[in-house]
């Protein structure tokens, strides 16, 4: 059974494709295995599309803010979550160097969903890539709570990457 919209498009022969240019990719990282898989996907897409990657880690503790780079290592010494997030940012940076991809790094604090969406809007991103679950260890039936909320809040496409199972 076709939806009413599909029936209308078929009747009018309006079968145009959308622009799928991917110039800027927001990559949400936290150092988790799914985020590492997301990093690999982001790099593959960036290579194929000559895209720029904006890697973002958001520490949920504190008010919404951009953390200056000179404070990153000190913060990483204080909490494991920031240490893992910084490792995720460094991994994205190393991939960028290895594959000649321009990678910008942001370490932010505040609401992760709000901050990811804000960076996507400010940077004019075409796509957000995130892992399906993070470091919290909480498993949800479909997606991690942050990934799910980003999908709901975003006006641009979101690619949610699952961790590959090793046999």
Buried (B, 14 or more C-beta within 10 A) or exposed (E): EEEEEEEEBEEEEEEEEEEEEBBBBBBBBBBBBBBBBBBBBBBEBBEEBEBBBBBBBBBBEEEEEEBEEEEBEEBBEEEEBBBBBBBBBBBBBEBBEEEEBEBBBBBBBBBBBBBBBBBBEEBEBBBBBBBBBBBEEEEEEEBBBBBBBBBEBBEBBBBBBEBEEEE
